[in-house]
């Protein structure tokens, strides 16, 4: 089996849809198709796949009738990756000498599925696992090979679910008791988040228990299924698991209350009924007196989804945003920070051009205040325009999920200069790529040896996309002056109107430069 692979994801729920979209970013993948009971989820994914040229013919059958894996594979199938085998951890329901099986459960939640940062526990033949490494790397950052053959990955996942399930129930018990005792549950949450009793499940599910949001990130029914497998496997091994059994009973109680399809954090409602308390009401009451502290202005507090609080900075004060040009017409910031790093909360209040300069493209998680964190991808040389003044300010944080440094030029458009041009520039080797009310952006492209003679009747910002050695000539003989300089990616310069300038590529590389005209 050699790249490009054709992949199918069976199940496009919170986890499956994120995994499928991570595969769309994998260069080793040719096409990706998705199957789900929810046809709208299938259609939405197909549109995303089509946009990047990786759509496959999608089958809109009634999958509800097909409960066995054998209905999704045929003789053309080479490898099947199983997310979790049944309680025996050895059977798949498919018999074929041509199909190879890999047992690769995952963990990490919906957000990490979307960002390609899952933990993967893979077991199977080493040769097959080697071939699948690019696919695993597209979906996860922590990839473990479990020895012992197919089924041992599921064993790790099953035992892991002891901790996951018990931690959710214990989080519900603690938060409900804090509410019953009259504590500020938000403060209690903050204290535990920084203390020894914290866990990932407490941080994630605890916040959802206080909010009691309708969004389902992981259904309660799924936790019942997982803990049921835990108890059956423990029985097979002759291993007592009393805490797992108690946690299963609490989740079963949630099913009895009609909460099976709700988020598994809704298990807190069992404690609310038993204790005669409302966690969400207590959380709202505790938050009310301090709600005026949170806003969208510089200096205001932003209470993040994990319960932490950050003070909103002006973008120029955020340490990863370095001001390189500042005048009456523009302020230009050069943004660079390493993989896995996250900016501080900051505010953009001016309409801005963004030039993305990562050669292999950039992947980030954009945490916009008031919205759920979203994954975003920027191509090399992509230019975006943000209406932060004419529309509304942008308050956000950015996490770099790429394997290379984030590199971007942020150019704020402060006001119109005294000289503007009513018509777009028409000049050789210049292409108009973006037009907005306050600016136009052109791309100048020169192969080695090529030159362009042009007049720029406007103020403009130049940003180098691809560097080379450039010779610049100004004026006409006998008063012509010229010089050479090495232009590097990310070089920026604010320029005044210029007449009769000749730009020649005297280097060995293609030279590309953005010319951003202020209007």
KEMI-179144 format. One line per 5 residues: number of its first residue (from 1); for each residue y, z, x of C-alpha. Coordinates in steps of 0.2 Angstrom, whole numbers. Last residue first. Example, Ala and Ser with C-alpha at 12.3 -4.5 7.8 and 13.67 -1.06 7.14 Angstrom:
residues 2
2> -5 36 68 ~ -22 39 62
//
This chain:
residues 519
519> 271 -5 -34 ~ 263 2 -18 ~ 252 -11 -10 ~ 235 -5 -3 ~ 230 -16 11
514> 211 -12 15 ~ 205 -18 32 ~ 189 -28 37 ~ 185 -34 55 ~ 169 -42 59
509> 163 -38 76 ~ 165 -46 93 ~ 183 -43 96 ~ 199 -54 96 ~ 201 -53 78
504> 219 -60 75 ~ 233 -54 64 ~ 248 -64 63 ~ 264 -56 56 ~ 277 -67 48
499> 287 -54 38 ~ 283 -36 36 ~ 288 -23 22 ~ 285 -5 29 ~ 268 2 34
494> 259 18 32 ~ 244 18 44 ~ 226 23 42 ~ 211 22 54 ~ 195 26 45
489> 184 14 54 ~ 191 10 71 ~ 204 -3 77 ~ 205 -6 95 ~ 222 -12 100
484> 231 -28 106 ~ 249 -32 107 ~ 262 -46 102 ~ 280 -49 102 ~ 288 -66 96
479> 306 -68 100 ~ 305 -86 107 ~ 295 -89 96 ~ 292 -82 79 ~ 290 -64 73
474> 276 -52 75 ~ 259 -54 83 ~ 245 -43 82 ~ 229 -44 92 ~ 214 -34 85
469> 198 -27 93 ~ 186 -22 80 ~ 183 -10 66 ~ 176 -11 49 ~ 184 -2 34
464> 202 1 42 ~ 214 8 30 ~ 232 1 28 ~ 245 9 16 ~ 258 -2 10
459> 277 -5 7 ~ 280 -22 0 ~ 284 -40 5 ~ 269 -42 16 ~ 271 -58 25
454> 255 -67 32 ~ 247 -76 46 ~ 228 -74 47 ~ 216 -75 62 ~ 198 -79 65
449> 190 -77 82 ~ 177 -64 77 ~ 176 -64 58 ~ 191 -58 48 ~ 192 -49 31
444> 207 -42 23 ~ 204 -33 7 ~ 218 -31 -6 ~ 222 -16 -16 ~ 236 -16 -29
439> 246 -1 -34 ~ 256 9 -48 ~ 250 0 -64 ~ 233 -3 -57 ~ 225 -18 -49
434> 209 -18 -38 ~ 200 -31 -27 ~ 213 -44 -22 ~ 206 -54 -8 ~ 215 -58 8
429> 207 -70 21 ~ 222 -82 18 ~ 236 -76 7 ~ 241 -74 -11 ~ 249 -57 -14
424> 251 -51 -32 ~ 267 -54 -41 ~ 282 -42 -44 ~ 284 -36 -26 ~ 291 -20 -22
419> 305 -13 -11 ~ 313 4 -14 ~ 296 13 -14 ~ 288 18 -30 ~ 283 37 -31
414> 270 49 -26 ~ 254 39 -25 ~ 241 50 -17 ~ 229 43 -4 ~ 212 51 -2
409> 203 43 13 ~ 184 47 12 ~ 170 52 24 ~ 156 63 19 ~ 145 66 34
404> 127 60 34 ~ 110 65 26 ~ 118 64 9 ~ 120 78 -4 ~ 138 82 0
399> 144 95 -13 ~ 161 92 -21 ~ 171 105 -30 ~ 183 101 -45 ~ 200 103 -53
394> 207 85 -58 ~ 224 85 -65 ~ 227 76 -82 ~ 231 58 -87 ~ 247 51 -78
389> 246 64 -65 ~ 227 64 -60 ~ 224 46 -64 ~ 211 43 -51 ~ 208 26 -43
384> 192 21 -34 ~ 188 10 -19 ~ 170 7 -13 ~ 169 2 5 ~ 152 9 7
379> 145 13 -10 ~ 148 29 -19 ~ 135 38 -28 ~ 138 53 -40 ~ 127 67 -47
374> 135 78 -60 ~ 139 96 -62 ~ 141 101 -80 ~ 159 100 -86 ~ 174 111 -89
369> 179 111 -70 ~ 172 96 -62 ~ 157 100 -50 ~ 153 83 -42 ~ 137 82 -34
364> 137 69 -20 ~ 128 54 -13 ~ 137 42 -1 ~ 133 25 5 ~ 125 18 21
359> 141 15 30 ~ 151 30 23 ~ 169 25 21 ~ 174 28 3 ~ 192 24 0
354> 200 35 -14 ~ 217 30 -22 ~ 226 44 -31 ~ 237 48 -46 ~ 244 65 -41
349> 238 83 -47 ~ 222 85 -38 ~ 216 103 -38 ~ 204 112 -27 ~ 188 123 -28
344> 181 125 -11 ~ 171 111 -4 ~ 152 111 -3 ~ 142 107 13 ~ 124 100 11
339> 128 86 23 ~ 143 88 34 ~ 162 87 30 ~ 176 74 31 ~ 191 70 20
334> 206 62 27 ~ 222 66 16 ~ 236 54 14 ~ 252 59 5 ~ 263 45 -2
329> 280 39 -6 ~ 292 52 0 ~ 282 55 16 ~ 266 63 22 ~ 252 55 32
324> 237 64 40 ~ 234 78 29 ~ 217 85 32 ~ 205 89 17 ~ 190 99 22
319> 201 115 24 ~ 207 115 6 ~ 226 118 7 ~ 230 100 4 ~ 220 100 -12
314> 230 114 -19 ~ 218 128 -21 ~ 209 136 -36 ~ 204 154 -34 ~ 185 155 -35
309> 174 167 -46 ~ 155 168 -46 ~ 146 168 -62 ~ 133 155 -57 ~ 142 142 -68
304> 159 145 -59 ~ 173 156 -66 ~ 188 147 -60 ~ 203 158 -56 ~ 221 152 -56
299> 231 150 -40 ~ 234 132 -42 ~ 233 128 -60 ~ 218 124 -71 ~ 216 141 -79
294> 206 157 -79 ~ 216 174 -79 ~ 219 172 -98 ~ 201 175 -101 ~ 201 193 -94
289> 202 203 -110 ~ 190 191 -119 ~ 176 191 -106 ~ 168 208 -111 ~ 168 203 -130
284> 160 186 -126 ~ 147 194 -116 ~ 143 208 -129 ~ 142 194 -142 ~ 130 184 -131
279> 119 199 -128 ~ 117 204 -146 ~ 109 221 -149 ~ 96 229 -161 ~ 84 233 -147
274> 69 224 -154 ~ 78 209 -161 ~ 89 207 -145 ~ 74 210 -134 ~ 66 195 -143
269> 82 185 -142 ~ 81 187 -122 ~ 66 174 -123 ~ 80 162 -127 ~ 81 159 -108
264> 66 147 -110 ~ 78 134 -118 ~ 73 131 -136 ~ 58 120 -142 ~ 47 136 -144
259> 60 147 -151 ~ 53 148 -169 ~ 51 167 -169 ~ 32 165 -166 ~ 36 154 -151
254> 47 168 -144 ~ 33 181 -146 ~ 22 169 -136 ~ 35 170 -123 ~ 34 189 -123
249> 15 188 -123 ~ 15 177 -108 ~ 26 189 -98 ~ 13 203 -102 ~ -1 192 -96
244> 8 188 -80 ~ 12 206 -77 ~ -7 211 -79 ~ -13 198 -67 ~ -31 203 -63
239> -41 191 -52 ~ -59 186 -56 ~ -55 168 -50 ~ -59 160 -66 ~ -50 173 -75
234> -35 171 -64 ~ -35 152 -67 ~ -35 155 -86 ~ -21 168 -85 ~ -10 156 -74
229> -14 141 -85 ~ -8 151 -100 ~ 8 156 -90 ~ 11 137 -87 ~ 9 132 -106
224> 19 147 -112 ~ 33 142 -100 ~ 33 124 -106 ~ 34 130 -124 ~ 50 140 -119
219> 58 123 -115 ~ 67 120 -98 ~ 85 113 -98 ~ 88 114 -116 ~ 106 114 -121
214> 110 125 -136 ~ 119 138 -125 ~ 115 156 -126 ~ 130 160 -115 ~ 124 177 -109
209> 106 171 -108 ~ 111 155 -100 ~ 119 165 -86 ~ 104 176 -84 ~ 93 160 -83
204> 101 153 -67 ~ 105 169 -57 ~ 90 179 -64 ~ 78 164 -60 ~ 85 162 -42
199> 82 181 -39 ~ 94 196 -38 ~ 87 214 -37 ~ 93 216 -19 ~ 112 214 -24
194> 124 200 -24 ~ 119 192 -41 ~ 115 210 -47 ~ 133 214 -47 ~ 139 198 -54
189> 127 199 -69 ~ 132 217 -72 ~ 150 212 -72 ~ 147 198 -84 ~ 136 211 -95
184> 151 223 -96 ~ 140 238 -100 ~ 138 246 -117 ~ 121 253 -114 ~ 113 240 -126
179> 121 226 -116 ~ 114 232 -100 ~ 97 234 -108 ~ 98 216 -114 ~ 102 210 -97
174> 88 220 -89 ~ 75 214 -101 ~ 80 196 -101 ~ 80 196 -82 ~ 63 204 -82
169> 56 190 -94 ~ 64 176 -83 ~ 57 184 -67 ~ 39 186 -74 ~ 39 167 -78
164> 45 161 -61 ~ 35 173 -51 ~ 18 170 -60 ~ 24 151 -60 ~ 22 151 -41
159> 4 155 -43 ~ 1 140 -54 ~ 12 129 -42 ~ 1 134 -27 ~ -15 130 -36
154> -7 113 -42 ~ -5 109 -24 ~ -23 114 -20 ~ -30 102 -33 ~ -32 86 -22
149> -38 92 -5 ~ -39 108 4 ~ -23 108 14 ~ -6 109 5 ~ 7 97 12
144> 25 104 9 ~ 40 94 5 ~ 57 102 5 ~ 71 90 3 ~ 64 81 -13
139> 65 66 -24 ~ 68 52 -12 ~ 59 61 2 ~ 43 61 -9 ~ 45 43 -12
134> 47 39 7 ~ 32 50 11 ~ 20 41 -1 ~ 11 31 13 ~ 9 47 23
129> 2 56 8 ~ -11 42 5 ~ -17 44 23 ~ -17 63 23 ~ -29 63 8
124> -23 74 -6 ~ -11 89 -8 ~ 8 89 -11 ~ 19 104 -15 ~ 36 97 -18
119> 53 107 -18 ~ 66 97 -26 ~ 83 91 -19 ~ 84 73 -25 ~ 101 76 -34
114> 94 74 -52 ~ 79 84 -49 ~ 90 97 -41 ~ 100 99 -57 ~ 84 99 -68
109> 76 113 -59 ~ 69 117 -42 ~ 50 115 -42 ~ 37 101 -41 ~ 19 98 -42
104> 11 85 -31 ~ -8 82 -33 ~ -11 64 -26 ~ -24 53 -34 ~ -31 36 -27
99> -36 23 -40 ~ -48 9 -35 ~ -64 20 -38 ~ -59 23 -55 ~ -62 37 -68
94> -47 45 -76 ~ -46 62 -85 ~ -38 70 -70 ~ -50 84 -65 ~ -49 96 -50
89> -37 110 -54 ~ -49 118 -66 ~ -35 123 -76 ~ -28 106 -79 ~ -19 97 -65
84> 0 98 -62 ~ 13 85 -57 ~ -1 72 -54 ~ 4 57 -43 ~ -7 42 -47
79> -9 29 -33 ~ -15 10 -34 ~ -13 5 -52 ~ -17 -13 -55 ~ -34 -9 -62
74> -25 1 -76 ~ -15 16 -79 ~ -5 24 -93 ~ -19 26 -107 ~ -30 35 -94
69> -18 49 -92 ~ -23 56 -109 ~ -12 61 -124 ~ -9 43 -130 ~ -5 44 -148
64> 12 51 -145 ~ 16 37 -133 ~ 20 26 -148 ~ 24 10 -137 ~ 41 5 -130
59> 34 -2 -114 ~ 48 -6 -101 ~ 48 -22 -90 ~ 54 -15 -74 ~ 72 -11 -69
54> 77 -10 -51 ~ 92 -21 -50 ~ 105 -6 -48 ~ 112 -8 -66 ~ 95 -12 -73
49> 88 5 -68 ~ 103 14 -77 ~ 100 3 -92 ~ 81 7 -92 ~ 85 25 -90
44> 95 25 -106 ~ 82 15 -115 ~ 68 27 -111 ~ 79 42 -116 ~ 83 33 -132
39> 64 30 -135 ~ 60 49 -135 ~ 41 50 -133 ~ 43 46 -115 ~ 39 32 -102
34> 50 26 -87 ~ 50 11 -76 ~ 55 10 -58 ~ 56 -6 -48 ~ 56 -10 -29
29> 56 7 -22 ~ 57 9 -3 ~ 76 9 -3 ~ 76 25 -13 ~ 91 27 -24
24> 82 22 -40 ~ 69 35 -36 ~ 82 49 -38 ~ 85 42 -56 ~ 66 44 -60
19> 66 62 -53 ~ 81 66 -64 ~ 74 59 -79 ~ 57 68 -76 ~ 65 85 -74
14> 76 86 -90 ~ 64 75 -100 ~ 59 57 -95 ~ 40 59 -96 ~ 28 47 -87
9> 38 41 -72 ~ 33 23 -66 ~ 35 16 -48 ~ 34 -1 -40 ~ 33 1 -22
4> 43 -10 -9 ~ 35 -5 2 ~ 16 -6 8 ~ 0 0 0
//
